Amino acid sequence: MTVAAKPGFAPSKETCIAGFTLVAIALHVVLRYALHFPPLHCNVPLFTALVVGGIPLVWELLKKLAKRQFGSDLLAGISIITAILLGEFLVAAIVVLMLSGGEALEEFATARASSVLDALARRVPSIAHRRQQGHLEEVKLEDIRIGDELTVLPHEICPVDGTVLEGHGVMDEAYLTGEPYEISKTPGSMVISGAINGETLLTIRAEKLAKDSRYARIMKVMQETEQQRPQLRRLGDQLGAWYTPLALGIAAGAALLSGNSERFLSVVVIATPCPLLLAIPTAIIGAISLAARRAIIIKNPAVLEQIENCQTLIFDKTGTLTYGRPVVTKILCADGFSHDQVLQLAASLELYSKHPLASAIVAEAKHCGIPTLPADHISERPGEGLIGAIAGHKVRITGRSKVAALNIALPALESGLECLVFLEDQYAATIRFHDAPREESASFIGHLQPKHGLGRVMLVSGDRESEVKYLAESVGITEVHAGKSPEEKVAIVKEATEQSRTLFVGDGINDAPALMAATVGVAFGSHNDITTDAADAVVLETAIGKIDELIHIGRRMRRIALQSALGGMTASMIGMIAAALGYLPPIWGAIGQEVIDLLAVLNAVRVALPAEELQDY
């Protein structure tokens, strides 16, 4: 499933205010300095801009103030009000432009046109096909009752949890359960809502109502997690928390000591934290642009500010640290049979099978340079496995449960999947499979603590314990949680997030609630709308190194943003002292602030032009 195209970006309220105010200021300058209109007429565009743009912005700031939210924009709001009271309408309009412009920049960077819950709802089929007296009828999901016989068409999404009555095929449950393979379905097999049917029509009996099925439970957890999602304190607000009181103190002191109220305005205008309001969003947009060029889509800019400080990294298993597909890991041959012989016979027969493990056997033979042989008389009857004739010999590939009655001495069961190969009804070998770890996974895990200070790495998966432990041992992870439902994953992530900032990496629908519960959620791959909408960032290329690049991009953005913000604030503080001493009138304070803004923004633009390597392992 691919990420759906999103509608175009619609201008936000802040964008409209910034544009309108810019036009108003330009018109004022033309009327005053080019056409020499009287002051009252020149100020009409400014009055209009302050009514249309200034009042809504100040109202929003007053609501924040009532909630005791003292952010970086509070000082800008005080500047607007003070400038209006003192008749400095151009100064007020410039501050409105700076405030709305900074917010518009970030709105543009984070524009999103879809929600996670909408994507979940779109994915569920609205109707099901119920068998009634030998005929198929379309019914709504809410009309399905336990015991109803339903037909699931090829490539259709399973509507409810149930049991297969007729048909033999496969279903893709990977994004729901964490199991990395397509799962074979035969009469008696369980199916879950949200799974994607393969190429074969299946008839199932509904075992649960739609509202109680697996997919509905994931939606419920998603709704609860969305309501409880933690609010992060942004970088600009952290800096503004101490800068704003300091600036107001200097402004009030200057006005009281001098007895001149204009000194107050002069100080707050030059102190307006535009390096916070403009430079930080500019750095964020630069980082978003850089990330996009590296196949990483940033959906929530807070990721860039928070990711460097994450101390716990939590991985889902399938498709993140692994390739998400089975590979042959062992061929255990019986006496009298060789590795190459067994692999050649098995691959020659599996060429004609659609079983989930067939492609892994064929790929292994190709990797070993073993040619396949012609096959005929191929059949795949229920309960017998895959049978055919290779070079005049009968070959059979089946499962352990299918030959239990034969009392054959077989290797002990281990983690992963397996199949048995018989030649002329004689046991020849056991072929074992695992969802193999990516080549770079172990080195990536090994560098996290020394290079990034991540003290805790966890593996949380819905897959079987044997498979999860096998992967954990392969890549060097010691903290393992296997067989976890979406509800249990969320609980684990929430508990870890209460102890330290967390980075969760997953790729399945069952990971979506956990992605939202973590401090930073990263979707690995663009397989479906639900996962990508739930995440703060989406890695489009399935390469684990992209996670490292994201950490480096965030670290670099934060460093340059702090340089721009703190450098601009330092320059503003020098200007505040000059204004407090009476050397800087309000209009020159506004102009001086614009120069400071320009320098801070130019420095922030460097984020989009990396000069260093973005991986260190």
N, C-alpha and C positions, 0 to 999 in steps of 0.2 A: 504494500500500500504506500503510495507516495504522498508527499505534503501537497495539499491542495493550494491552488493559487488564491492569493488573498486580494480583496478589493483594493483599489488605489487609496493612497493616503489622503484623508480629508483634513483640511486646515482646522486646527484647534482654536479655542477662544483666545489663547495667548498669542497665537500666530496672527490672528485677525487684529488684535489690539496693537501688536508691534507694528504691523504694516500700516494701519490707520494712523498711529502716532507719528511714524516716520514721515508720512505724507503731510500730516498737519504741521510738523516742524519745518519741513521744506517749504510749505506754502507760507508759513509765518516769515521765514527768512526772505523769501521773494517779495512779499508785501512790504516788509519793513525796509529792506536795504536796496532792493531793485526798483520798486514802484513808489517807495516813500509814503505809504499810507499812514494815516494817524495811528497812534499806539492802540487805541480802542479797537479799530478795525483789524490791525495786525494780530491782535490777541484772540480774535474770534476762532481761528483754527485750533489754537492752544486750548481755549475754553472747551471746545467741542471734544478734543482728544482727552482732556481731563475728565469730562463727564462720561464719555463713552468707555474710556479705558481705565482711567485712574480710579473712579469710584468702585468698579467691580474688583480691582486688585486690592484696594485698601479694605474693602469689605471682607475679602478672603483672609487678609492678614489679621483683621480684628477677630475673626472667628478662631484663627490659630492662637491669637493672644488669649482669648477666653479659655482655651484649652491648655494654656501655659506651654505652648509650643514656641520657644524663642529661637527661630531659625535665622539663617543668614539674610532672609528677605525682610525681616522686621525693620532693620535700619533703613532700608529703601522706602518702606511705607511711611516711616516717621519723616523722612526727607521730603516726600511728596506733600504730606499735610503741612509741614512747616513752610515749605516754599509757597504753597497756596496762601497761607495766612499772611505771609510777608509780601505777597504780590509778585513773587518771582515765578511767573507762569512758565517761562521757557525752561527754567531749571527743573520745575516739577515735571514738565513733559519729557525732558531728557531722561529723568530717573524712571518714569513710566516706561519709556522705550527700553532702557537697560534691563529693567525687571522683567517685563513681558518678553523681551528678546531672549533672555537666558532661559526662561521657562519654555519658550517656543522651540529653542534648540533641542532641549531634552525631550519635549513632546515629539518632535520630528524623529529623534533617534529611537524612541521606544514605541512608535505607533504600532498597534496591534488591532487586527480586524476580526479576530475570532476568539472564543473562549474555550477552555478545556471541556466544560460540561456540554457546550453546544456540539463540539466535535464528538464527544462520547455519544450523544443522542443521535447525531447523524449516522453513526456507524451501525447502530442497532437497526435491523430490518423492521419495518413498520407492520409487515404482514408475515404470516407463515402459511404453509400448504398442508392442510389437514385432510387425511384420508377419511372419507365418509361413504360407507356402502359402495366401495369400489371406485369412487370418484374423488378427484382432488378439488377442494374448495379453498379459496383464500379467506383467511380469518385474521383479525387483529390480534396482536400479541396478548392483550389483556383478556381475550376470549378463550385462550388456550387453557385447558383443564388437565390436571394430572391424569395420565392414562391415555390421553389423545395420541393417535398415530399421526405423525408428521413426516412429510417427505422433504428432505434437504437436497436441493438441486446442486449440480456441480458448480463449484466456485462460489456458492452461496454461504452467507454467515449463519451459523447455527442459532436458532432463535431462543432455545431454552436448554437447560440441562436435561439429559435423557439417556436412554439405552438403545443401542442399535438392534433393530429387529431383522432387517434385511439389507443386504449389500455388503460389498467388500471394497474398502478404499482407504484413504488417509485423510487426516485433518491437521492443519497447521495451528497448534496451540501455543507456539513459542512466546508470543507477546502477552499471553494470559497466565501461563503457568511457569515459565522459565525453562521448560524442557526445550532443548535446542533442535529437536528433530521433528519432522512430520510423523505423526503417530498413526500406526495402522488401526483401522476400524473394521471389525467383523461382528457378526451377531453376538450380542452379550457385552460388547465394549461400551464403556461410558463415554458420552460426549458432553461438552460444556458450551454454554451460550457464549457467543463471541468468537468461537473458533471458526476458521475458514475451511470449508469442505474442499476436497480435491476434485478429481475429474470423474468421480463415480457417484451416481445417485444413491442416497442412503435413506432408509425408512427407520425412524426412531420412535420410541414411546416417551412422552413427556413425563419426567419424574418430579419436576418442580414447576411451580407457576413462574411466569416471566419475571415477576417482581422479586422472587426469591432465588433466582438463578445466579450463577457466578458473575456474569457481566453486570447485573443489577447491583450486586454487592460492591463491586469495584466503583460503580457510580456513586453509591452511598458514601463510601469511604472518601471519595474525591470531594464530594460536597462538604463533608465534615472538615476535611483538611483545608479546603479553600477558606472556610470561615475562620479557621484557627491559625492561618498562616502568619508567622511572626513579622512584625514591621521592623525594618532595619533603619538605623540612624545613618543618614547619608553624610558623606565627607564634608560637604558645604555646611550642613547644620552643625556638625561637630566643631568646625572652626568658628562659625558664627556665634556659637554659644558663649565664647569668651570675648570675641572681637566686638560684638554689638554692645554689651554693657560698658566696655572700655571706651568706645567711641562716644557713647551717650554721656559718660562721665566727663570726658574732656570737653564736649560741647556745652554741657550744663555749667561746668566750672568756668569756661571762657565767657559765657554770657553773664554769669553772676559777677565775676571779678571785673569785667569791663563795663557792665551795665548796658551792653549793646546786644539786643536780641538777634541782630543779623549775624553776630559771631556764631551763634548756635547753628544757624542754617549753613554758614560757610563750612563749619566743621563737619556736620552730618552729610553734606553734599560730597565733599572730598573723601569722606569716610565710607560712603555708600559701597558695600562690598561687591562691586561688579566683578573683580577677579574671581569671586566665588560664583556669581550669577552667570558669568560669561566664559571665563577661562576653563572652569571645570567641565561644563557641558561641551565646550570645544574639544577638550582632551578626550572626553568620552566618545564624541562622534569620530575623532581620529582613531581611537582604539577600535570602535565598531567597524570602521572602514578597513583597518588593518586586519582585523579578525575575519572579515568577510572574504578578503583576498586570500586568507589561509584556510578557507572552507569552514569557518566557524561563524555561526549566526548568533549575535547577541540580542536577546529579546528583553532582558531586564538589565539596564546599565549598572544596577547595584552589584551585579556579579563582578564587574571590573574593580569595584572598590573593596569587595569583601573576600575575593578568592585567595588573595595572598595571606590573609589572616586565618584561613581555615586550618584547623589542627587535626581534623579527623577526615579521612577519605573513605567513603563507603562505596563498594562496587556491587552491582548486580553481576552475575556470572556470564550468562549467555550473551554472546555478541559484543561484549565489552572487552574482557580479558581473553575471551576465546573467539574463534571464527564463527561460531554459531552453526556449524555443520559437522557431521561425523567424519572421522578419518580412521583408517585402520592403524591400530597401535601394536597388535600382536597377532601372529598366526602360530598356534600351538598344534603341531602336526603329530599324528599317531605314528607308531612304528611302521616303516615301510613307505612313508609318504614324505615328499620334500616341500619346502616353502614355495619354490617356483612352480612346482607341479600343481599344488593346491590353488595357488593364486591364479594361474592360467586357466584352470578349469572353472573356478568360481567366476572370474571376470568374463569369460566367454559366455557363461549362462546369464549373468546379471545384466549383460548388455540389453537383454530383452525384457527386463523387469522394471517396474515403476516403484518398487519397494524403496522406502527412504534410505536404506543402507546400500542399495545397488550401486549408486554413483560413487560411493566411497571405495568400494572394491575395484571398480573399473579404473578409478583415478589412481589407486595404489599400483595396479598392474602397469599402467602407463608410466608412472613415476619410476618403476623398477625396470622399465624397458622390456616388459614381457608381452609378446604379441598375443592377441586373442585368436581363438580357433572357431571355425564354423560350427553352428549349433542347429539342431532340428528337434522335432517332436517336443516342443516346449509347452508346458502347462503349469498353471499355478492354481491348483484346486484348494479350496478351503480345508485347512487341517493337514495338508500334505506338504506345503511349502512349494518352492520352485523346482521343477523337474525338467530335464532335457537330456539330449544325447550329444556328447562332445567327442568327436573322433571315434565314434562307434561305442563309447562307454556311457553308461547311465550315470548321470550326476544329479544329486539332490541337495538343495540348500534349505534348511529349515531351522526351527527354534528348539531349545532344550525341552520345552514343555511338550512338544509334538512327539518326542521319542522317549519320554519317561518310562513307558512300559517295556522298552527293550533292554533295560538294565545294562546300558553301556557305561563303561568306566570313563567318565568325563572329567576334565580339569575342574578344580573348585571354582565356585562362582566368585567373581570379583566385581569391582565397580565398572560402570559403563554398560554398553550393549554388546551382544554377541550373536553369531549365527554358527550353525554346524554344517559341515560339508561331508557328504557321503559319496563314495565312488563304488558303483555296483553294490549298493546297499551295505557297504562296509564303511564304518566311521573313519574319516580321513583327517579332519582337523577342526579346530575351533578358531574362528576369526573374531577378534575383539576390536571394539571401536570406542573412541572417546571424542568428546567435543574438545579438540586440541587447543591448548593455549596459544595465543599469538607469540610469534618469535620474540618480540620485544617486551612482552609482559613482565618477565622476571627482572630484567634490567630496569624497567620503569619503576616497579615496586621497590627495588633496592635503592634507588636514588632519592626517593621521596623524603626520607628523614634527614640525610646529610645535606641535601641541596635545598629543600623547602621547609624543613623543620616540622614535617607532619609526624606527629608522635604516635598516631594510631591509624591502622589500615584494617578495614573490616570487609568481609565477603558475605553478603546477604542475598540469598537466592531462594526461588521457589522450587529449584531442582532437587533431585534426590541427594541425600547426605553423602553417599559414596562418590557421586560425581563431583560434588562441591569440594569435598576433602581432597580428592585427587587433584583438582585444579589448584587448590590452596597450597598443597605441598609442592606443586610444580613451579609456582611463581613466588613462593616465600611469604604467604599470608598465614598468620597463626590464629586470628580471631575469625571464626566461621559460624554462620547461622544458615542452616539448610532447611528446605521444605517449608518455607514461610509463605503464608498467604499475604495478599496486599495489606490486610488489616495488621498483621504481625510485623510486616516490613515498616509500616508507618510508626508503630509503637517503638520499634528498635531505633529508627531514625530520630524520633522525637526525644527519646531518652538520651541518645548520644548528643543531640543538639543542645540539650539543657546543660551538658557538661562542657562543651566547647563548640566552636563554629564547625559546621560540617559541609563537606562537598560530596554529593551523591551522584554517581554515574550509572545510568541504566538505559535500556532501549525498548522495554516492553510496555504494553498497556498496564500490566500489573505493577510496573514501577512508577506510574504517573502520580499516585498519591504520595509516595515517598519522595519523589522529585520536588513536590510542593512543600513537604514538611522540612526538608533540609535547608540550611542557610543558603546554599547554592546548589541548584539542581541542573545537571548537564545531561541532555539526551544524546546518546551515541548512535548516530545514523538517523536518517529521515524516513523511517519506515511507516509512520502513521501520524495523523494529525493530533491524536490525543496526547501521545508522549511529547511531541515537539511543542504543543501548546502549554503543557504542564511545566516544561523546563524553562530555566532562565537563559540557557544557551544551548545551541544545537550544533553538534559536530557532524558535518555532512560526510566527511571521509571516515571510513571505519579504520582508523589508525590511532593506536593508543597515544602516539606522540602528540596528537592534537590537543590532548588534555594538558600536556606539559606546555605547549605553546600558549594555551589559554591562560595558564597560571603566569607565564612570563609576560604576556600582553597586559594582564591586569596589574602585575607588579610595576611594569614600566609606566602604564597610564597613571597609576597612583603617585609614583615618584614625580613625574613631570607635572601632574595636576597640582601637587603640593608645592613644587617649585614656583609655578605660575601664581597660585593663590597666595602663598606666604610672601613671595617677592612683591606682588601687587599690594598686599596689605601693608607691608613694610613701607613701601613708597607712599601709600595713603596715610600712614601714621605720621610720616614726615610732613605731608601736606596738612594734616590735622593740626600739628604744632604751629605751622605757619599761619593757618586760618585762625587758630586760637589767639595768636599774637596780633591779629589784625592785618597781616600782609597778603591775605588771599580772599577777595570778595567772592560771593556765591557763584556768579557766572564763571569766573576764572577757576573756581573750585570744580565746577561741572566740566569745564574744558580740560582741566588737569586730570580729572578722573578718567576722561575719555582717552587721554594719552596713555595713562597707566593701563587702562583696559586693553588698548591696542598692543602694548608690549607684552602683557600677560597672555593675550590670545595668540600672538605670533609664537611665543614660546610653547604654548599648548599644542599648536599645530604640529610640532615635532613628533607627537605621538604616532602620527600616521606614517612616519618615515623611520622605521627601525634601523639602528646602526649596529645592532649586535645579533648574535644567534639567538633564536627563540626556543631552542632545546638544549638541555645540558646533561643528557645521559647517553 
